[in-house]
């Protein structure tokens, strides 16, 4: 594809991206990585290239990932059936050990490896490292499903300061040494809030929040945290998007400047969202007025 772009076009593209690069350089962007972009190899490569490019222009990138489907697959491989209560996985000690193995082992290290093979610098962390994510049981019936009590971001800042992209698996622990599986959306929102991140980008398998879920042209580009509850009441935000939107709204309340829900099925969606004035998803902010995007 690059063959078709002349050097002059290339230069124009870079100059056009400059104001956006300046907006984010030196700032922290947290990317919540999941959905199709995590399972499709082509999309996975595109995401990692985006992260490396942002890191090279001085953006402090933090990648937070989950891995529910892979945990389910591993549990079925060892012959363990999964029970759900209100849509949440009942997690006994054996299940949480499998979750830790899959998230902090297989998935985390393969992502670190991929970034490094593409010329980036990356270090894998789990929420257990440096007691980064402290948690307690969310509900006794669910076992080792964790609710975050505290996030200590110092290990993340140390890794960023050394020039690495931290790749974080969402496993937490308590003072007694128990391990908990933590929802990745919640963890990403908490981490972004504690880091006072410039942006949190949540990758999903939808194009954003639509006024009419069957009509892609009704994408809502910007939602304030005051408007979000009304859209929930009206049924515009429903089903699986409810917890994701709740995390987006909380992240803004916790100090993240802007939070994006973007379509991870689109190649290079992170760069389109951060380095152009088009944007492709829905942004959550305190105020939707964006005068800086007029230039």
C-alpha positions as CSV (number, residue, x, y, z in Angstrom):
1,X,0.0,0.0,0.0
2,X,2.8,2.4,0.9
3,X,4.1,2.1,-2.7
4,X,1.2,4.3,-3.9
5,X,2.0,7.2,-1.6
6,X,4.4,9.8,-3.0
7,X,7.0,11.4,-0.7
8,X,5.2,14.7,-1.0
9,X,1.9,13.0,0.1
10,X,3.8,11.4,3.0
11,X,5.2,14.7,4.1
12,X,1.7,16.3,3.9
13,X,0.2,13.5,6.0
14,X,2.9,14.0,8.7
15,X,2.5,17.8,8.8
16,X,-1.3,17.3,9.1
17,X,-0.8,15.0,12.0
18,X,1.6,17.4,13.8
19,X,-1.0,19.4,15.8
20,X,-2.4,16.1,17.1
21,X,1.0,14.7,17.9
22,X,1.8,17.9,19.8
23,X,-1.5,17.5,21.8
24,X,-0.5,14.1,23.0
25,X,3.3,14.1,23.2
26,X,4.6,13.7,26.7
27,X,1.1,12.8,27.9
28,X,-0.3,9.3,28.9
29,X,-2.7,7.4,26.7
30,X,-4.2,4.2,28.2
31,X,-5.5,1.7,25.6
32,X,-8.0,-1.0,26.8
33,X,-7.4,-3.8,24.4
34,X,-10.0,-6.5,23.7
35,X,-12.6,-7.8,21.3
36,X,-11.9,-8.7,17.7
37,X,-8.7,-6.6,17.6
38,X,-7.3,-9.1,20.0
39,X,-8.1,-12.3,18.2
40,X,-7.6,-11.3,14.5
41,X,-3.9,-11.4,13.7
42,X,-4.0,-8.6,11.0
43,X,-5.8,-6.3,13.4
44,X,-3.5,-7.3,16.3
45,X,-0.5,-6.3,14.2
46,X,-2.1,-3.0,13.3
47,X,-2.8,-2.1,16.9
48,X,0.8,-2.9,18.0
49,X,2.1,-0.7,15.1
50,X,-0.1,2.2,16.2
51,X,1.2,1.9,19.8
52,X,4.8,1.8,18.7
53,X,4.3,4.8,16.4
54,X,2.6,6.8,19.3
55,X,5.5,5.8,21.6
56,X,8.1,7.0,19.0
57,X,6.5,10.4,18.8
58,X,6.7,10.8,22.6
59,X,3.3,9.6,23.7
60,X,3.4,7.6,26.9
61,X,1.4,4.5,25.9
62,X,-0.1,2.0,28.5
63,X,-1.8,-1.1,27.2
64,X,-4.3,-2.9,29.5
65,X,-5.7,-6.2,28.3
66,X,-8.3,-8.8,29.3
67,X,-8.8,-12.2,27.7
68,X,-12.1,-13.8,28.7
69,X,-12.5,-16.0,25.6
70,X,-9.0,-17.5,26.1
71,X,-9.7,-18.2,29.7
72,X,-12.9,-20.0,28.8
73,X,-11.1,-22.0,26.1
74,X,-8.4,-23.1,28.6
75,X,-11.0,-24.1,31.2
76,X,-12.8,-26.3,28.7
77,X,-9.5,-27.8,27.6
78,X,-8.9,-29.0,31.2
79,X,-12.5,-30.2,31.4
80,X,-13.7,-27.5,33.8
81,X,-17.3,-26.2,33.3
82,X,-17.9,-22.5,33.8
83,X,-20.9,-21.3,35.9
84,X,-22.2,-17.8,35.6
85,X,-24.2,-15.7,38.2
86,X,-25.8,-12.5,36.6
87,X,-23.4,-12.7,33.7
88,X,-20.3,-12.9,35.8
89,X,-18.1,-16.0,35.9
90,X,-18.0,-17.9,39.2
91,X,-14.3,-18.1,39.9
92,X,-13.0,-20.8,42.3
93,X,-9.3,-21.1,43.3
94,X,-8.5,-23.4,40.3
95,X,-10.3,-21.1,37.9
96,X,-8.4,-18.0,39.1
97,X,-5.1,-19.9,38.7
98,X,-6.1,-20.6,35.1
99,X,-7.0,-17.0,34.6
100,X,-3.7,-15.8,36.0
101,X,-1.8,-18.3,33.8
102,X,-3.7,-17.3,30.6
103,X,-3.7,-13.5,31.2
104,X,-0.3,-12.9,32.9
105,X,1.4,-15.7,31.0
106,X,0.2,-16.6,27.6
107,X,-1.6,-13.4,26.5
108,X,0.6,-10.8,28.2
109,X,3.9,-12.3,27.0
110,X,2.7,-12.8,23.5
111,X,1.7,-9.1,23.3
112,X,5.1,-8.0,24.7
113,X,6.8,-10.3,22.2
114,X,4.8,-8.9,19.3
115,X,5.6,-5.3,20.2
116,X,9.3,-6.1,20.5
117,X,9.4,-8.0,17.2
118,X,8.0,-4.9,15.5
119,X,10.7,-2.7,16.9
120,X,9.0,-1.4,20.0
121,X,10.2,-1.7,23.7
122,X,7.8,-3.3,26.0
123,X,7.6,-4.8,29.5
124,X,4.7,-7.0,30.8
125,X,3.2,-6.4,34.2
126,X,0.3,-7.9,36.1
127,X,-1.8,-6.2,38.7
128,X,0.1,-8.3,41.3
129,X,3.5,-6.8,40.4
130,X,4.4,-4.1,42.9
131,X,0.9,-4.6,44.4
132,X,-0.3,-2.5,41.5
133,X,-4.0,-3.6,41.7
134,X,-5.2,-4.3,45.2
135,X,-8.6,-6.0,45.4
136,X,-11.2,-7.7,47.5
137,X,-14.0,-10.2,46.7
138,X,-16.7,-8.5,44.7
139,X,-19.4,-11.0,45.8
140,X,-18.9,-14.1,47.9
141,X,-21.0,-16.1,45.5
142,X,-18.5,-15.3,42.7
143,X,-15.4,-16.5,44.5
144,X,-12.2,-14.8,43.3
145,X,-13.8,-12.1,41.1
146,X,-12.2,-8.9,42.4
147,X,-13.3,-5.4,43.1
148,X,-10.5,-2.9,43.0
149,X,-9.8,-1.2,46.3
150,X,-6.6,0.6,45.3
151,X,-4.3,1.1,42.3
152,X,-0.7,1.9,42.8
153,X,0.6,3.3,39.5
154,X,4.3,3.7,40.5
155,X,5.4,0.5,38.8
156,X,3.7,1.7,35.6
157,X,5.4,5.1,35.8
158,X,8.8,3.5,36.4
159,X,8.4,1.3,33.3
160,X,7.3,4.3,31.2
161,X,10.2,6.4,32.5
162,X,12.6,3.7,31.3
163,X,11.1,4.0,27.7
164,X,9.0,0.9,27.7
165,X,5.4,0.4,26.8
166,X,3.8,-1.3,29.9
167,X,1.5,-4.2,29.0
168,X,-0.8,-4.9,31.9
169,X,-2.9,-8.0,32.7
170,X,-5.8,-7.4,35.0
171,X,-5.1,-9.8,37.9
172,X,-5.3,-8.3,41.4
173,X,-4.3,-9.4,44.9
174,X,-5.2,-8.6,48.5
175,X,-3.0,-8.2,51.6
176,X,-3.4,-12.0,52.4
177,X,-2.0,-12.9,49.0
178,X,-5.2,-14.1,47.4
179,X,-5.4,-13.6,43.6
180,X,-8.5,-12.1,41.9
181,X,-9.6,-11.8,38.3
182,X,-10.5,-8.2,37.6
183,X,-12.8,-6.8,34.8
184,X,-10.4,-5.3,32.3
185,X,-12.7,-2.3,31.5
186,X,-12.9,-1.4,35.2
187,X,-9.2,-1.8,35.7
188,X,-8.3,0.3,32.6
189,X,-10.6,3.1,33.8
190,X,-9.1,3.0,37.3
191,X,-5.5,2.9,36.0
192,X,-6.2,5.8,33.6
193,X,-7.8,7.8,36.4
194,X,-4.9,7.3,38.8
195,X,-2.4,8.2,36.0
196,X,-4.4,11.4,35.2
197,X,-4.2,10.2,31.6
198,X,-4.9,12.5,28.7
199,X,-7.0,9.8,27.1
200,X,-8.4,6.3,27.6
201,X,-9.1,4.4,24.4
202,X,-11.5,1.4,24.8
203,X,-11.4,-0.9,21.8
204,X,-14.7,-2.7,21.1
205,X,-16.4,-4.6,18.3
206,X,-18.9,-1.7,17.6
207,X,-18.4,1.6,15.9
208,X,-19.3,3.6,19.0
209,X,-22.6,4.7,20.6
210,X,-25.4,4.9,17.9
211,X,-28.7,6.9,18.4
212,X,-30.2,4.0,16.3
213,X,-28.3,0.8,16.8
214,X,-29.2,-0.4,13.3
215,X,-28.0,2.8,11.6
216,X,-24.2,3.4,11.5
217,X,-24.8,7.0,10.3
218,X,-26.3,7.9,13.7
219,X,-23.0,7.6,15.6
220,X,-22.8,10.1,18.5
221,X,-19.4,11.6,18.3
222,X,-19.4,13.2,21.8
223,X,-21.2,12.5,25.1
224,X,-20.8,14.4,28.3
225,X,-20.9,12.6,31.6
226,X,-24.1,14.5,32.4
227,X,-25.8,13.2,29.1
228,X,-24.8,9.6,29.6
229,X,-27.5,8.7,32.2
230,X,-30.2,10.2,30.0
231,X,-29.1,8.0,27.1
232,X,-29.2,5.0,29.3
233,X,-32.8,5.8,30.4
234,X,-33.8,6.3,26.8
235,X,-32.4,2.9,25.9
236,X,-29.8,4.3,23.5
237,X,-27.1,2.7,25.7
238,X,-28.1,-0.8,26.7
239,X,-27.0,-4.4,27.2
240,X,-23.3,-5.1,27.0
241,X,-22.5,-1.4,26.5
242,X,-23.9,-0.4,29.9
243,X,-20.8,-1.5,32.0
244,X,-18.4,-0.2,29.3
245,X,-20.1,3.2,29.3
246,X,-20.2,3.2,33.1
247,X,-16.4,2.7,33.1
248,X,-15.9,5.5,30.5
249,X,-18.0,8.0,32.6
250,X,-16.1,6.9,35.8
251,X,-12.8,7.4,34.1
252,X,-13.7,11.0,33.2
253,X,-14.9,11.6,36.8
254,X,-11.6,10.1,38.1
255,X,-9.6,12.7,36.1
256,X,-9.1,11.3,32.5
257,X,-9.5,14.2,30.1
258,X,-11.2,12.3,27.3
259,X,-12.3,8.7,26.9
260,X,-13.0,7.1,23.5
261,X,-15.0,4.0,22.6
262,X,-13.6,3.0,19.2
263,X,-14.2,0.2,16.7
264,X,-11.2,-2.2,17.0
265,X,-12.3,-4.0,13.8
266,X,-11.0,-1.1,11.8
267,X,-7.3,-1.2,10.9
268,X,-5.3,1.6,12.6
269,X,-8.3,2.8,14.5
270,X,-6.1,4.2,17.3
271,X,-4.2,6.5,14.9
272,X,-7.4,7.6,13.2
273,X,-8.8,8.6,16.6
274,X,-5.7,10.3,17.9
275,X,-4.0,11.9,14.9
276,X,-6.9,13.1,12.8
277,X,-9.8,15.6,13.3
278,X,-12.2,13.0,12.0
279,X,-12.1,10.5,14.8
280,X,-14.1,7.3,14.4
281,X,-15.8,6.5,17.7
282,X,-17.7,8.1,20.6
283,X,-15.8,10.4,23.0
284,X,-16.8,10.9,26.7
285,X,-15.8,14.2,28.3
286,X,-17.0,16.8,30.8
287,X,-17.7,19.3,28.1
288,X,-18.2,18.5,24.4
289,X,-16.9,21.9,23.1
290,X,-13.7,21.2,21.1
291,X,-12.4,24.5,19.7
292,X,-8.8,23.1,19.3
293,X,-10.0,20.8,16.5
294,X,-10.8,23.7,14.2
295,X,-7.2,24.3,13.1
